Amino acid sequence: MTITTEALREFIKDNFLFGREPNFSNDESFLDMGLIDSTGVLELVGHLEREYRIKIEDDELVPDNLDSINRIVEFVVSKQAAAWC
């Protein structure tokens, strides 16, 4: 399955915003907004691994990969591309 910003925003809306519409850009930092805590990161990682059939290693659990919608999309796309090689 291919990840999209829309699908990821919907996941965040349902799981972290309790149905409220996300009122932030795809580049805004989750950390800066206080949107996702450490437990939320685990929930997000579990979702990404299940939904997009990737394995996220411990050393990949960094803001560069998981701190905004766009960063997550880029990260998942790169993980999926690497799996096809």
Secondary structure, DSSP 4 states (H G I P E B T S, - for coil): ----HHHHHHHHHHHTSTTPPP-S-TTS-HHHHT---HHHHHHHHHHHHHHHT----GGG-SHHHHSSHHHHHHHHHHHHHHHH-
